[in-house]
Amino acid sequence: MTLTVYGTPISVYVRIVRLLLEEAGADYQLQSVDIFGENRSPDYLRKNPFGKVPTIEIDGEFLYETAAIVGYLDAVFASSKFSPAEPLQLARMRQMMGIVDSHLYAPAIQSIVIQRLIVPSQGGQTDENKVKDAIAPAKTAAEAIESLGKFNPYLLGSNLTIADFYVIPVFIYLAKTPEFAEITSETPKLRSWWDSVSQHPTVQKVCG
Ligand SMILES: N[C@@H](CCC(=O)N[C@@H](CS)C(=O)NCC(=O)O)C(=O)O
């Protein structure tokens, strides 16, 4: 079985997939596709018509959308050990993935991280209004995850799950911004989860 992950190692969603693959000890290659134009090339759009990374190729089949990718890879490479067997906890995992997709990624990454870290690094000026407006929705998402989680020691209990893989790459970037303190001010369990998982060797390897 030959597995290729197309994308850039700086992408949150590529990191979600790679965290699972590294934890599973799976053999794969990362084929660079940047998000500054290469992802809109005709060649890449044939693999993923939305121009998003990641896409994976497995024995000639292409698969995109991270939730579908990680579900597939977990089954094939890890005997589904990163998905809870108990139905409600499985639903909680998918709920957290949905919260990241629909309520955390946009304010945390597309607004706060882009404005605080990327724009200034390219000589631009942070749009403070964009940052300010993004704090409340990101805080709501963090508080929702806190209220749904078990935190002993991972989000859904004693085993790492795909829910952890979804939140970690967002927090890696968000924790570098001053807004992280406010966003997590009411989520002490999420903060101590973060203090612990951020030191994990796989997290350092994939997201460091
Ligand atoms: N729904 C997609 C989202 C993936 C996504 O947003 N990837 C970002 C990088 S983290 C991307 O490709 N951005 C490039 C662009 O939007 O042009 C998934 O779950 O895979």
The ligand as an SDF file (V2000), in Angstrom:
LIG
                    3D

 20 19  0  0  0  0  0  0  0  0999 V2000
  -12.6580   21.1770    4.6010 N   0  0  0  0  0  0  0  0  0  0  0  0
  -11.2540   21.0050    4.3380 C   0  0  0  0  0  0  0  0  0  0  0  0
  -10.5060   22.2410    4.8440 C   0  0  0  0  0  0  0  0  0  0  0  0
   -9.0130   22.1850    4.5470 C   0  0  0  0  0  0  0  0  0  0  0  0
   -8.4030   23.5770    4.6020 C   0  0  0  0  0  0  0  0  0  0  0  0
   -9.0550   24.5800    4.9050 O   0  0  0  0  0  0  0  0  0  0  0  0
   -7.0960   23.6330    4.3140 N   0  0  0  0  0  0  0  0  0  0  0  0
   -6.4300   24.9180    4.2290 C   0  0  0  0  0  0  0  0  0  0  0  0
   -5.0350   24.8270    4.8550 C   0  0  0  0  0  0  0  0  0  0  0  0
   -5.0850   24.5050    6.6000 S   0  0  0  0  0  0  0  0  0  0  0  0
   -6.2360   25.2840    2.7630 C   0  0  0  0  0  0  0  0  0  0  0  0
   -6.1050   24.4080    1.9270 O   0  0  0  0  0  0  0  0  0  0  0  0
   -6.1800   26.5790    2.4450 N   0  0  0  0  0  0  0  0  0  0  0  0
   -5.8910   27.0410    1.1120 C   0  0  0  0  0  0  0  0  0  0  0  0
   -6.9850   27.8280    0.4890 C   0  0  0  0  0  0  0  0  0  0  0  0
   -8.0620   27.9710    1.0940 O   0  0  0  0  0  0  0  0  0  0  0  0
   -6.7570   28.3160   -0.6180 O   0  0  0  0  0  0  0  0  0  0  0  0
  -10.7480   19.7310    5.0160 C   0  0  0  0  0  0  0  0  0  0  0  0
  -11.3710   19.3030    6.0050 O   0  0  0  0  0  0  0  0  0  0  0  0
   -9.7820   19.1360    4.5480 O   0  0  0  0  0  0  0  0  0  0  0  0
  1  2  1  0
  2  3  1  0
  2 18  1  0
  3  4  1  0
  4  5  1  0
  5  6  2  0
  5  7  1  0
  7  8  1  0
  8  9  1  0
  8 11  1  0
  9 10  1  0
 11 12  2  0
 11 13  1  0
 13 14  1  0
 14 15  1  0
 15 16  2  0
 15 17  1  0
 18 19  2  0
 18 20  1  0
M  END
$$$$
